[in-house]
């Protein structure tokens, strides 16, 4: 049952990633879920917003925090199409997101199972439950196709 739900929400994150690609942004999308409902969506927009922090995860977290009127996003699950970077992992920890589900691993920029492994550090204040691999091949293919077209 849970895997089916995770797959459905990851499909919604993929919709957001496609929006980013259509804008010429790196195709990464995110949705934030509370109580089985999507409360926020985001897709990469650092180029169009002229903002290096406008990653899909950050945009979704900002939207949710504003909507909930709380910087703590307890009991939420964040679905993202690519392994979060160190900046996003830090924000996930500070927001106290309960669960992180990501699709494709990012060997160069990821900070969850690659790189600094942020949530394994003793200085990390909050560690979400982590699941990965949902729609990983589809996400990785979208990223490869995006970068291949830009070269």
N, C-alpha and C positions, 0 to 999 in steps of 0.2 A: 504494500500500500504506500509506504513512505517513498519508495523508489519511483513509483508512478507520479506521485505529487512532485518530487524533486525534478523529474524529467519535464513535467508540465511547466513548472516555474522557470526552468532553464530555457525552455522554448521561448518564453516571454523575454528572457534576457537576450536571447539570440535576435529577437525582433529589434531590440534596442541596438544591438551591435550592427545590424544591417542599416539602421538609421545613421549611425556614425559613418559607415562606409560610404553611404550616399552623399554625405557632406564632405567627403575627402579626409575624414578623420580615421585614425586607427580603429578598426572595428571591434570595439569592446562595449558590451552592454551589461547592465545590472538591474535587478529588481529587488526590492526590500519587502519582505512579507511579515505580517503580524496576524496571528489568529487565522491563518489560511487565506488571507486577503492581501493583495498587492497594495502597499501604502505609498510606494514611491518607485520611480523609474529613473534611469539615467543612462546616457551613452557618452562616450568620449567626445570632448569638445574643447580641448586646450587650444587648438588652432583658431577656431571660430570665435572663441571667447577671449582670446589673447590672455590665457590664464593657465599656467603650468600645473595648477592643482585641479583643473576641470576634468578629472578622470571620472569614468562612469560611476564608480563606487562612491566617490566624494559627492557627486551631484545627487545621487539617490539618497545618501545619508543626510545631506543638507535639506532636501525636500521633506524627508520623513521627520527630521527634528523640528523643522518649522511647523509642519502639520500637526505634530503631537505636542508642540510647545514644550519640548524637553530635549536636551542634548544627549540624554541617555536613551538608547534604543534597545533596552532590555527586552528579552523574549522575542526578538526579531531574528529572521533568517535572511542573510544576504546571498543572493544568487548572482554570480558574475561569470562571464564567458572566458576570462583569462585569470590565471593566478595573480592575486594582488601584488603590487610593488610594495616597497618598504613604507612609503608615505601612506598608502591606503591601508596597509596592515596596522600601522600605528593608529590611524583614525578608527578602524574597526575595533581595536582594543579600547581606545578612549571612549567610544560610544557604547561599549559593553554589549555589542551584538552577540547574541547567544550562539548562533550557528552560521558558519560560512560554507557555502557550496560553490566550488568553481569548476569550470569545464576543463580547459587546456592548461597544462603546465607551461610556465615561462622560464626556460633555463637561463636566459640572460637577465631579465628584469624582475622575475618573481622573487618573493621574499617569504613564502609560506613553506613550501617543500624544497625550494631552491634558494640560492643566495644566502642571505643572513638568517633565514628561518626565524623570523621575528618572534613568533609565538613560543619558541623554545628558549628564548633568552630569559635569564633571571630578572632582568629589568622590565619585563613585560608584566603589566598589572592585571590584565584580563586576557584569558585564552578562550576563544570560541571553540565549540565543537567543529571539526573540519571534515568535509566530505568532498570528493573530487571525482572527475571522470565523466560526469553526465554531459553528453553531447560534445565530448572532448575532440573527437575527430572532425566533427562539423565546424567547431570553433577554430581548430588549428588550420583546417582547409580554407576557411574564410580569411584568416590572417595571412596565410601563404599567398593566396590569390591576390589579396590587396597589395602586398608588397611586391609581388611579381609584376603586377600592372604598373606600379610606380617606377620600376627600374627601366 
